[in-house]
């Protein structure tokens, strides 16, 4: 095998093999602990018990997972659009940034769990509180990462744009936004891992649809294996969304790893 093929195999193993190996090890340790310490399923079900519980109601759990996915992606998409627009505005107006950033930090410091019941009161039952909370929890990391990327443009590039008499928008489109994309994707990856948390918190307080509702209702009925089945689905959903964003980054920015590294 050539050195190129060996390097590609190592890269694939590092990207897919190592995370899979870590997951298998964690599940094995969990399973072993339930056997060694004879833990009752009421407190901590074993992985086979969780799988069996999932197989008893697969359609129900997948339907609720879809409801969580839709709310998560809707909130994430809304946050991305508004956060990037705000980041562009603040990066172009330093005075406005200094006036607005403390307010954003203050709003972000408010625990999202504390406002979840208020969102149900303000927005009513249904998907709206879930979408709003998912967007809210994503918003600040997206704004900060985009502003950081836009502010990191090298002086040489801005001077080049000025020497070419480029307009404000042309400078951003040709120089600042492309340079900021790796940092923006850092925020996108952080936000996509946070969005399901916001959606599930809202579902727990409004147990109508979604995996959060399954966890809340199954815990109330002492059905711990079903709660863990929903949690496992949520974990798989979060991991899949994260690696989807990573795949988009790799496709659009093959040079991003070298830039951020």
Residue frames as qw, qx, qy, qz and C-alpha x, y, z in Angstrom:
[[0.000, 0.888, 0.459, 0.000, 0.00, 0.00, 0.00],
 [0.397, 0.542, -0.033, 0.740, 1.31, 3.42, -0.93],
 [0.253, -0.148, -0.473, 0.830, 2.04, 6.09, 1.64],
 [0.300, -0.125, -0.147, -0.934, -0.92, 8.10, 0.29],
 [0.656, -0.281, -0.592, -0.375, -3.28, 5.17, 0.79],
 [0.545, -0.231, -0.657, 0.467, -1.92, 4.55, 4.27],
 [0.059, -0.027, -0.255, 0.965, -2.41, 8.21, 5.18],
 [0.483, -0.201, -0.314, -0.792, -5.99, 8.17, 3.91],
 [0.674, -0.283, -0.680, -0.051, -6.73, 5.00, 5.89],
 [0.392, -0.182, -0.550, 0.715, -5.35, 6.58, 9.05],
 [0.164, -0.073, 0.020, -0.984, -7.42, 9.69, 8.44],
 [0.612, -0.261, -0.496, -0.558, -10.60, 7.64, 8.02],
 [0.629, -0.267, -0.684, 0.256, -9.83, 5.65, 11.15],
 [0.215, -0.097, -0.393, 0.889, -9.19, 8.85, 13.14],
 [0.316, -0.097, -0.133, -0.934, -12.42, 10.41, 11.85],
 [0.757, -0.171, -0.320, -0.544, -14.72, 7.38, 12.14],
 [0.744, -0.012, -0.653, 0.143, -12.91, 4.55, 13.87],
 [0.261, 0.115, -0.594, 0.752, -11.76, 6.31, 17.02],
 [0.438, -0.170, 0.176, -0.865, -15.18, 7.85, 17.88],
 [0.830, -0.083, -0.389, -0.391, -16.84, 4.48, 17.22],
 [0.632, 0.074, -0.680, 0.363, -14.25, 2.71, 19.36],
 [0.010, -0.171, 0.487, -0.857, -14.84, 5.20, 22.19],
 [0.642, -0.150, -0.043, -0.751, -18.61, 4.71, 21.98],
 [0.831, -0.029, -0.542, -0.121, -18.30, 0.92, 22.05],
 [0.438, 0.128, -0.664, 0.593, -15.97, 1.14, 25.05],
 [0.253, -0.183, 0.334, -0.889, -18.35, 3.40, 26.95],
 [0.781, -0.112, -0.216, -0.575, -21.35, 1.15, 26.23],
 [0.754, 0.052, -0.641, 0.133, -19.35, -1.92, 27.27],
 [0.203, 0.153, -0.614, 0.747, -18.31, -0.29, 30.55],
 [0.505, -0.161, 0.119, -0.839, -21.93, 0.74, 31.20],
 [0.845, -0.045, -0.412, -0.339, -23.19, -2.79, 30.50],
 [0.614, 0.110, -0.683, 0.380, -20.49, -4.32, 32.67],
 [0.057, -0.215, 0.487, -0.845, -21.32, -1.98, 35.57],
 [0.692, -0.163, -0.031, -0.703, -24.99, -2.98, 35.51],
 [0.866, -0.001, -0.494, -0.074, -23.98, -6.65, 35.68],
 [0.489, 0.194, -0.626, 0.576, -21.19, -6.38, 38.25],
 [0.079, -0.094, 0.477, -0.870, -23.12, -4.15, 40.63],
 [0.048, -0.427, -0.903, -0.026, -26.50, -5.78, 39.88],
 [0.127, 0.191, 0.117, -0.966, -28.17, -2.42, 39.19],
 [0.368, 0.514, 0.748, -0.201, -31.93, -2.61, 38.78],
 [0.288, 0.398, 0.537, 0.685, -33.37, -1.34, 35.51],
 [0.153, -0.887, -0.435, 0.008, -35.53, 1.08, 37.47],
 [0.358, -0.812, 0.102, 0.449, -32.37, 3.03, 38.34],
 [0.082, 0.667, -0.557, -0.489, -30.09, 2.31, 35.37],
 [0.918, 0.277, 0.227, -0.170, -31.17, -0.05, 32.59],
 [0.567, -0.300, 0.595, 0.485, -28.54, -1.96, 30.67],
 [0.173, 0.395, -0.481, -0.763, -28.00, -1.33, 26.93],
 [0.099, -0.141, -0.929, -0.327, -29.86, -4.54, 25.91],
 [0.031, 0.571, 0.729, -0.376, -32.85, -3.52, 28.02],
 [0.138, 0.602, -0.009, -0.786, -32.91, -0.13, 26.32],
 [0.150, 0.205, -0.734, -0.630, -32.74, -1.76, 22.87],
 [0.045, -0.331, -0.942, -0.023, -35.57, -4.13, 23.81],
 [0.087, 0.640, 0.494, -0.582, -37.69, -1.20, 24.99],
 [0.159, 0.482, -0.327, -0.797, -37.04, 0.65, 21.75],
 [0.128, 0.031, -0.883, -0.451, -38.04, -2.39, 19.70],
 [0.072, 0.467, 0.835, -0.280, -41.35, -2.53, 21.55],
 [0.197, 0.858, 0.376, -0.289, -42.36, 0.95, 20.33],
 [0.512, -0.081, 0.350, 0.780, -40.13, 1.91, 17.38],
 [0.151, 0.624, 0.502, 0.580, -42.77, 3.83, 15.45],
 [0.337, -0.894, -0.295, 0.018, -43.72, 5.93, 18.49],
 [0.562, -0.602, 0.119, 0.555, -40.13, 6.81, 19.33],
 [0.445, 0.111, 0.454, 0.764, -39.17, 7.61, 15.72],
 [0.017, 0.782, 0.481, 0.396, -42.25, 9.82, 15.38],
 [0.403, -0.890, -0.127, 0.171, -41.27, 11.75, 18.49],
 [0.600, -0.318, 0.289, 0.675, -37.64, 11.93, 17.31],
 [0.327, 0.470, 0.486, 0.660, -38.89, 13.48, 14.06],
 [0.184, -0.913, -0.328, -0.157, -40.84, 16.10, 16.02],
 [0.543, -0.715, 0.092, 0.430, -37.69, 16.98, 17.97],
 [0.569, 0.008, 0.432, 0.700, -35.62, 17.09, 14.76],
 [0.188, 0.710, 0.458, 0.501, -38.05, 19.46, 13.02],
 [0.316, -0.935, -0.162, 0.004, -38.13, 21.84, 15.99],
 [0.646, -0.499, 0.220, 0.534, -34.35, 21.69, 16.36],
 [0.496, 0.190, 0.458, 0.713, -33.65, 22.46, 12.70],
 [0.040, 0.840, 0.403, 0.360, -36.27, 25.21, 12.58],
 [0.426, -0.887, -0.033, 0.173, -34.78, 26.95, 15.60],
 [0.654, -0.304, 0.342, 0.602, -31.23, 26.42, 14.33],
 [0.419, 0.465, 0.471, 0.621, -32.06, 27.85, 10.91],
 [0.111, -0.935, -0.266, -0.205, -33.72, 30.93, 12.39],
 [0.562, -0.748, 0.111, 0.336, -30.74, 31.50, 14.70],
 [0.646, -0.016, 0.394, 0.654, -28.24, 31.16, 11.85],
 [0.275, 0.687, 0.406, 0.537, -30.00, 33.74, 9.68],
 [0.235, -0.945, -0.136, -0.183, -30.48, 36.38, 12.36],
 [0.684, -0.602, 0.157, 0.380, -27.10, 35.79, 14.02],
 [0.624, 0.112, 0.359, 0.685, -25.16, 36.20, 10.77],
 [0.134, 0.797, 0.316, 0.497, -27.08, 39.33, 9.84],
 [0.438, -0.898, -0.043, -0.004, -26.46, 40.84, 13.28],
 [0.742, -0.360, 0.230, 0.516, -22.77, 39.88, 13.15],
 [0.494, 0.431, 0.339, 0.674, -22.38, 41.65, 9.81],
 [0.097, -0.896, -0.218, -0.375, -24.06, 44.77, 11.16],
 [0.604, -0.783, 0.055, 0.137, -22.03, 44.83, 14.38],
 [0.749, -0.123, 0.267, 0.594, -18.75, 44.16, 12.57],
 [0.360, 0.558, 0.308, 0.681, -19.43, 47.10, 10.27],
 [0.215, -0.799, -0.044, -0.559, -20.39, 49.45, 13.15],
 [0.512, 0.085, -0.661, 0.541, -17.92, 49.20, 16.08],
 [0.198, -0.220, 0.343, -0.891, -19.83, 51.78, 18.13],
 [0.771, -0.155, -0.171, -0.593, -23.02, 49.73, 17.79],
 [0.766, 0.046, -0.628, 0.132, -21.07, 46.61, 18.74],
 [0.247, 0.155, -0.609, 0.738, -19.79, 48.18, 21.96],
 [0.434, -0.156, 0.200, -0.865, -23.33, 49.30, 22.82],
 [0.828, -0.017, -0.252, -0.501, -25.00, 45.98, 21.99],
 [0.600, 0.227, -0.753, 0.144, -22.54, 43.27, 23.05],
 [0.059, -0.162, 0.731, -0.660, -23.05, 43.72, 26.83],
 [0.677, 0.047, 0.162, -0.717, -26.80, 43.32, 26.29],
 [0.801, 0.223, -0.496, -0.250, -26.25, 40.12, 24.32],
 [0.353, 0.246, -0.810, 0.398, -23.97, 38.76, 27.04],
 [0.338, -0.098, 0.539, -0.766, -26.58, 39.59, 29.67],
 [0.797, 0.125, -0.068, -0.588, -29.33, 37.87, 27.74],
 [0.710, 0.274, -0.648, -0.033, -27.15, 34.82, 27.14],
 [0.114, 0.273, -0.785, 0.545, -26.35, 34.54, 30.85],
 [0.656, -0.116, 0.252, -0.702, -30.04, 33.99, 31.70],
 [0.299, -0.096, 0.950, -0.001, -30.55, 30.22, 32.25],
 [0.377, 0.013, -0.593, -0.711, -32.66, 28.90, 29.40],
 [0.295, -0.295, -0.905, 0.085, -34.35, 26.41, 31.73],
 [0.030, -0.380, -0.510, 0.771, -35.72, 29.34, 33.74],
 [0.316, 0.332, -0.107, -0.882, -37.49, 30.91, 30.77],
 [0.121, -0.066, -0.919, -0.368, -38.90, 27.69, 29.28],
 [0.023, 0.540, 0.801, -0.258, -42.13, 27.87, 31.35],
 [0.114, 0.625, 0.112, -0.764, -42.51, 31.54, 30.39],
 [0.120, 0.242, -0.658, -0.703, -42.20, 30.67, 26.71],
 [0.063, -0.338, -0.931, -0.124, -45.05, 28.20, 27.07],
 [0.015, 0.663, 0.527, -0.532, -47.07, 30.96, 28.74],
 [0.086, 0.597, -0.167, -0.780, -46.22, 33.56, 26.08],
 [0.231, 0.319, -0.685, -0.612, -46.28, 31.41, 22.95],
 [0.833, 0.023, 0.073, -0.547, -48.80, 28.77, 23.97],
 [0.745, -0.160, 0.647, 0.037, -48.62, 25.01, 23.54],
 [0.784, 0.613, 0.096, -0.009, -47.25, 23.49, 20.39],
 [0.833, 0.166, 0.027, 0.526, -43.92, 23.75, 18.55],
 [0.172, 0.891, -0.021, 0.419, -43.37, 27.52, 18.96],
 [0.511, -0.809, 0.281, -0.067, -41.72, 27.44, 22.42],
 [0.882, -0.134, 0.340, 0.299, -39.45, 24.61, 21.26],
 [0.618, 0.587, 0.178, 0.492, -38.37, 26.46, 18.12],
 [0.049, -0.938, 0.084, -0.334, -37.83, 29.72, 19.99],
 [0.659, -0.681, 0.318, 0.032, -35.75, 28.13, 22.76],
 [0.860, 0.085, 0.307, 0.400, -33.64, 26.18, 20.27],
 [0.427, 0.749, 0.094, 0.497, -32.97, 29.41, 18.37],
 [0.305, -0.916, 0.127, -0.227, -32.23, 31.33, 21.56],
 [0.785, -0.502, 0.316, 0.178, -29.66, 28.85, 22.84],
 [0.776, 0.265, 0.301, 0.486, -27.88, 28.85, 19.44],
 [0.252, 0.937, 0.156, 0.185, -27.91, 32.59, 18.86],
 [0.306, -0.909, 0.261, 0.105, -25.05, 33.86, 21.03],
 [0.686, -0.297, 0.536, 0.393, -22.36, 31.33, 19.95],
 [0.593, 0.542, 0.460, 0.378, -23.20, 32.06, 16.32],
 [0.087, 0.987, 0.056, 0.123, -22.95, 35.81, 16.75],
 [0.473, -0.777, 0.364, 0.199, -19.67, 35.63, 18.68],
 [0.716, -0.075, 0.559, 0.412, -17.99, 33.24, 16.23],
 [0.496, 0.697, 0.382, 0.350, -19.10, 35.22, 13.18],
 [0.064, -0.994, 0.065, -0.053, -17.94, 38.52, 14.69],
 [0.608, -0.584, 0.452, 0.292, -14.62, 36.96, 15.66],
 [0.699, 0.208, 0.533, 0.429, -14.13, 35.68, 12.14],
 [0.327, 0.861, 0.264, 0.285, -15.06, 38.99, 10.52],
 [0.246, -0.952, 0.178, 0.026, -12.68, 40.84, 12.85],
 [0.735, -0.397, 0.449, 0.317, -9.76, 38.52, 12.05],
 [0.698, 0.677, 0.150, 0.182, -9.31, 39.64, 8.43],
 [0.670, -0.194, 0.061, 0.714, -5.63, 40.44, 7.86],
 [0.009, -0.785, -0.038, 0.619, -4.77, 44.10, 7.44],
 [0.195, -0.267, 0.646, 0.688, -3.17, 43.37, 4.06],
 [0.148, 0.428, 0.838, 0.305, -6.49, 42.21, 2.62],
 [0.016, 0.848, 0.453, -0.276, -8.42, 45.23, 3.87],
 [0.139, -0.674, 0.259, 0.677, -5.71, 47.54, 2.50],
 [0.218, 0.009, 0.789, 0.574, -5.88, 45.70, -0.83],
 [0.115, 0.666, 0.733, 0.080, -9.65, 46.19, -0.96],
 [0.071, -0.857, -0.171, 0.481, -9.20, 49.87, -0.13],
 [0.209, -0.460, 0.497, 0.706, -6.60, 50.30, -2.86],
 [0.136, 0.227, 0.832, 0.488, -9.01, 48.76, -5.36],
 [0.307, -0.032, 0.031, -0.951, -11.74, 51.19, -4.23],
 [0.303, -0.261, -0.901, -0.170, -13.96, 48.24, -3.37],
 [0.470, -0.521, -0.125, -0.702, -17.34, 49.03, -1.86],
 [0.444, -0.394, 0.619, -0.514, -18.29, 47.98, 1.66],
 [0.903, 0.070, 0.260, -0.335, -20.32, 45.03, 0.43],
 [0.788, 0.516, -0.333, 0.040, -17.72, 43.96, -2.12],
 [0.075, 0.604, -0.691, 0.389, -15.02, 44.04, 0.57],
 [0.630, -0.227, 0.589, -0.452, -17.10, 41.80, 2.77],
 [0.915, 0.280, 0.108, -0.270, -18.12, 39.46, -0.03],
 [0.730, 0.571, -0.352, 0.130, -14.67, 39.03, -1.54],
 [0.325, 0.504, -0.622, 0.504, -12.40, 39.27, 1.51],
 [0.286, -0.376, 0.578, -0.665, -13.91, 39.37, 4.98],
 [0.860, -0.058, 0.156, -0.483, -16.67, 36.75, 4.70],
 [0.873, 0.283, -0.396, 0.027, -14.49, 34.09, 2.98],
 [0.297, 0.451, -0.655, 0.528, -11.77, 34.67, 5.55],
 [0.429, -0.301, 0.482, -0.702, -14.31, 34.41, 8.38],
 [0.810, -0.004, -0.376, -0.449, -15.93, 31.18, 7.16],
 [0.584, 0.078, -0.764, 0.263, -13.74, 28.76, 9.19],
 [0.005, 0.039, -0.604, 0.796, -14.54, 30.66, 12.38],
 [0.598, -0.031, -0.046, -0.799, -18.21, 30.86, 11.42],
 [0.766, 0.012, -0.602, -0.223, -18.29, 27.09, 11.04],
 [0.271, 0.076, -0.772, 0.570, -16.88, 26.76, 14.55],
 [0.346, 0.029, 0.363, -0.865, -19.99, 28.58, 15.76],
 [0.715, 0.074, -0.365, -0.591, -22.22, 26.49, 13.50],
 [0.612, 0.050, -0.784, 0.095, -20.85, 23.28, 15.01],
 [0.059, -0.002, -0.678, 0.732, -21.21, 24.55, 18.57],
 [0.473, 0.054, 0.110, -0.872, -24.74, 25.75, 17.89],
 [0.712, 0.037, -0.540, -0.446, -25.94, 22.52, 16.27],
 [0.472, -0.036, -0.824, 0.312, -24.86, 20.63, 19.38],
 [0.058, 0.102, 0.525, -0.843, -26.80, 23.08, 21.57],
 [0.450, -0.045, -0.302, -0.839, -29.99, 23.29, 19.50],
 [0.603, -0.237, -0.737, -0.195, -31.37, 19.85, 20.53],
 [0.297, -0.193, -0.671, 0.652, -30.84, 20.82, 24.18],
 [0.214, 0.092, 0.119, -0.965, -33.04, 23.88, 23.79],
 [0.569, -0.082, -0.527, -0.626, -35.70, 21.88, 21.97],
 [0.565, -0.201, -0.794, 0.102, -35.76, 19.12, 24.59],
 [0.114, -0.136, -0.537, 0.824, -35.90, 21.57, 27.53],
 [0.416, 0.039, -0.074, -0.906, -39.01, 23.13, 25.97],
 [0.637, -0.085, -0.665, -0.380, -40.51, 19.67, 25.36],
 [0.372, -0.139, -0.804, 0.443, -39.99, 18.67, 28.99],
 [0.103, 0.222, 0.405, -0.881, -41.96, 21.71, 30.13],
 [0.617, 0.310, -0.035, -0.723, -44.52, 21.20, 27.39],
 [0.315, -0.178, 0.927, 0.101, -44.76, 17.37, 27.13],
 [0.688, 0.464, 0.151, -0.537, -46.88, 17.28, 24.00],
 [0.885, 0.460, -0.052, 0.054, -44.53, 16.03, 21.26],
 [0.329, 0.771, -0.497, 0.227, -40.87, 15.13, 20.96],
 [0.711, 0.067, -0.630, 0.304, -38.23, 13.09, 22.76],
 [0.017, 0.266, -0.496, 0.826, -38.22, 15.50, 25.70],
 [0.678, -0.205, 0.028, -0.706, -41.90, 14.74, 26.20],
 [0.865, 0.006, -0.498, -0.067, -41.14, 11.01, 26.09],
 [0.435, 0.191, -0.634, 0.610, -38.50, 11.44, 28.80],
 [0.269, -0.247, 0.338, -0.868, -40.84, 13.52, 30.98],
 [0.793, -0.127, -0.108, -0.586, -43.82, 11.18, 30.64],
 [0.836, 0.067, -0.541, 0.064, -41.85, 7.93, 30.97],
 [0.262, 0.246, -0.624, 0.694, -40.04, 9.24, 34.06],
 [0.476, -0.233, 0.236, -0.815, -43.37, 10.16, 35.63],
 [0.911, -0.054, -0.121, -0.391, -44.59, 6.59, 35.00],
 [0.581, -0.550, 0.599, 0.005, -41.29, 5.06, 36.25],
 [0.905, 0.370, 0.188, 0.091, -40.54, 3.60, 32.80],
 [0.327, -0.766, 0.382, 0.401, -36.78, 4.20, 32.97],
 [0.574, -0.006, 0.666, 0.476, -35.83, 2.00, 29.96],
 [0.370, 0.756, 0.482, 0.243, -38.17, 4.03, 27.72],
 [0.116, -0.975, 0.045, 0.186, -36.67, 7.27, 29.03],
 [0.469, -0.530, 0.548, 0.446, -33.18, 5.98, 28.25],
 [0.564, 0.356, 0.644, 0.374, -34.30, 4.86, 24.79],
 [0.209, 0.938, 0.261, 0.093, -35.45, 8.42, 24.10],
 [0.307, -0.864, 0.286, 0.278, -32.19, 9.82, 25.50],
 [0.610, -0.172, 0.631, 0.448, -30.18, 7.43, 23.30],
 [0.466, 0.647, 0.517, 0.311, -32.14, 8.54, 20.23],
 [0.019, -0.997, -0.047, 0.063, -31.51, 12.16, 21.18],
 [0.482, -0.632, 0.461, 0.394, -27.78, 11.49, 21.49],
 [0.589, 0.165, 0.649, 0.452, -27.69, 9.80, 18.08],
 [0.285, 0.864, 0.385, 0.154, -29.66, 12.70, 16.60],
 [0.200, -0.946, 0.142, 0.214, -27.24, 15.26, 18.06],
 [0.552, -0.388, 0.583, 0.454, -24.17, 13.38, 16.84],
 [0.541, 0.439, 0.616, 0.368, -25.65, 12.99, 13.35],
 [0.160, 0.962, 0.215, 0.052, -26.45, 16.71, 13.11],
 [0.360, -0.811, 0.321, 0.332, -22.96, 17.66, 14.32],
 [0.538, -0.192, 0.663, 0.484, -21.23, 15.47, 11.77],
 [0.451, 0.700, 0.512, 0.209, -23.56, 16.72, 9.06],
 [0.011, 0.994, -0.048, -0.101, -22.27, 20.24, 9.71],
 [0.490, -0.565, 0.552, 0.370, -18.70, 18.87, 9.76],
 [0.613, 0.250, 0.656, 0.362, -19.33, 17.22, 6.38],
 [0.304, 0.903, 0.285, 0.106, -20.67, 20.47, 4.92],
 [0.234, -0.903, 0.280, 0.227, -17.61, 22.30, 6.25],
 [0.589, -0.281, 0.647, 0.394, -15.28, 19.70, 4.74],
 [0.547, 0.529, 0.581, 0.288, -17.09, 19.95, 1.40],
 [0.188, 0.955, 0.184, 0.135, -17.16, 23.74, 1.23],
 [0.087, -0.913, 0.377, -0.126, -13.91, 24.54, 3.04],
 [0.959, 0.047, -0.208, 0.188, -11.35, 21.79, 2.47],
 [0.464, 0.448, -0.350, 0.679, -8.69, 24.25, 3.62],
 [0.457, -0.750, -0.029, -0.478, -10.49, 25.10, 6.88],
 [0.891, -0.397, -0.132, 0.178, -8.59, 22.57, 9.02],
 [0.664, 0.160, -0.086, 0.725, -5.26, 24.14, 8.08],
 [0.001, 0.647, 0.037, 0.762, -6.60, 27.65, 8.68],
 [0.631, -0.680, -0.036, -0.371, -8.12, 26.95, 12.08],
 [0.912, -0.209, -0.164, 0.312, -5.22, 24.75, 13.08]]
